[in-house]
């Protein structure tokens, strides 16, 4: 008995307006969630690209160091005992 009244209320004019409003709220929240996820992912990709560039620069700087053993005893501008 009570279920028939609930179904009649939902199908009626007031229930359809409430359902439309609820659908609009759900659509707005879904759009907001998607935009937030996309922004977070874009920020993460940008941060990873920056970190990769810093690592690449560090590796390149390490590769440019002269590591030849014959230059080990050459004098430089620093005085040591």
N, C-alpha and C positions, 0 to 999 in steps of 0.2 A: 504494500500500500504506500509506504513512504517513498519507495524507489520510483514509483510511477509519478509522484509529485515532483521529485528531484529531476527526473528526466523531462517532465513537462516544463519545469522552470528553466532548465538549460536550453531546451529547444525554443522556448518562447522569445519574445522580443528583447527582454532585458538580458537574458542569458546570452543571446547572440552578440549583443553589444559588449558584454563583459568578455566574451571569448575573443572578439576582435581586438579589444584593448590588450588583453593578455598576449595575443599573437603579436601585436605591435611591440610590446615590451620585450618579448622573447627575441624578435628580429633585431631590435636595437642592441640588446645585450650580446647577441651572437656577432653582430658587426663590430661592436666594441672589443670583444674578446679576440676576434680575428685580427683586427688592426693592432692590438696590443702584442699579440704573438709575433706578427710580422715585424713590428718595430724592434722587439727584443732580439729576434733572429738577425735582423739587419745589423744591429749594434754588435752582436756576437761575431758576425762575419767580418765586420770592419776591425774589431779588436784583434781577431786572429790574423788578419792580413798585416796589421801593424806589428804584431809580435813576430810573425814570420819574416817581415822585412828587417827587424832588428837582429834576429838570429842570423839572417843571410849576411847582413853587414858585418856582424862580429866574426863570422866564418871567413869572409873575404879579408878582413883586417888581419886575422891570424894567418891566412895563407900568404900575405904580403911580407911577413916578417922574414928577415934573412936568417936562415938556419945553417949556413955553411960552417963547418968546423974550422976551416983554415982562417977565418976572420975572427976567431974567438980571442986571440991574443993581441989584436990590433989596439993601439991606444985610442982612447976617446977623450972627450972633454971632461970626464969625471975622474978625479984623483982618488986612488985607493991605496991603502998600505998593503 
